[in-house]
């Protein structure tokens, strides 16, 4: 039944060559300020629409919800690539032999996708609320649907839905981002990120309706969110590095899982339909 709802041992190197590091545009200044939302939005013209994406990401929100906020965190320079406004490292050597992997950080409400240790996509997420927390640990992408209906409320349409925990009905998909953990345990994303991961990640292969033959892309959900504290990204104004996730942090999370991740990857690479 399909539900929809809102460690380092093996070191076998992949046959696929590692991609060259992308050319990234760094912001000229790294820093943040508080500004009134309405006043800032009035400065964003249609011709400068690209400026809004880092601001939406920093505030863990989307275009429909940012207008509901009184004050927001604004980067002093919004001309850089998205990677420079999110907390994940650009490269993680321990991931060099892993073709694809996705991380979701509960503490910072962000995600990151890596190919052979190189960051290829990152952005904001809104995960499970206090009474419906997103489960943490290692998962693999299962089935996907360009559009599905939530089992919690049949009026909720979930676009670019990719399940990661079939029996729990947990997955990532596009849905509104109010700027805090608000889901029924799923991993909400902006539509452009949900679509990217939908097309980028792999589905499972079933031997029959009850047996998984080949697992999909590995996903690591880690950390915890302090629901009683102010939004953690507000700290960026006083300390731009307050939420940084280090290479060592990723190593700590992935090392106990590495042998299983590599083993499942080898099954996918050797599988022939």
Secondary structure, 3 states (H helix, E strand, C coil): CCCCCCCCCCCCCCCCCCCCCCCCCCCCCCCEEEEEHHHHHCCCCHHHCCHHHHHHHHCCECHHHHCCCCEEEEECCCCCCHHHCCCCCCECHHHCCCCCEEEEECCCCEEEEEECCEEEEEEEEECECCCCCCCCEEEECCCEEEEEECCCCCCCEEEEEEEEECCCCEEEEECCCECCCCECCCEEECHHHHHHHHHHCCCCEEEECCEEEECCCEEEEECCCCCCCCCHHHHHHCCCCCCCCCHHHHHHHHHCCHHHHHHHHHHHHHCCC
